Amino acid sequence: MITNEQREKLRGWFAGRLPEDLFEELTELTVDREEITVVGRIPEPRLAEDASDAEREAALESRVQEFRERTREDRMAVARDAEHRFRRKVSWGVECGGRRALFTHVAAPVMTRLRQPERQVLDTLIAGGVARSRSDALAWCVRLVQRHTDDWLAELRDSLEHVQRVRAQGPDAETDHTPPADDEE
């Protein structure tokens, strides 16, 4: 975890380093041990007021894709500088018309692959002294969920047992379904 002062310096570095016209606004900068995620707002496409939902969705999707392709070299240059300086990978995302899109970002292994928001929960537990490592923090989370959802988990297990019984009675079951011979009555 980083301090608020370190986070402010990091945000300031990106605000000063990003090309002036890259984003309308730098809306979010999150960081953990592996990754810095930079999210900025980009202008919405101009559409007629009576544009359909499908047209709006297609226009937003196209705007995000256009931004990603057009700014790739600039973003890569900033990322190279930041990765050298801060020793973390840099990931990018945009907000456009109420829609949020993240580009390729890190999925760090912690017994499974977790995205940055999940890793931040684990890192907070470590910083708070609840756990010694991400593995310990993840185990702690699992135990907490288990304790507070025993009834739900029991119902889920019962449902899974029912599914297994139904599958066992299906066409692939190993029972003999050949009709008896005429003389075996």
Secondary structure as UniProt FT lines:
FT   HELIX           4..17
FT   TURN            20..21
FT   STRAND          25..31
FT   STRAND          35..41
FT   TURN            49..50
FT   HELIX           53..70
FT   HELIX           72..86
FT   STRAND          89..96
FT   TURN            97..98
FT   STRAND          99..102
FT   STRAND          108..109
FT   STRAND          113..114
FT   HELIX           116..127
FT   TURN            128..129
FT   HELIX           134..148
FT   HELIX           150..168
FT   TURN            171..172
FT   HELIX           182..184
//
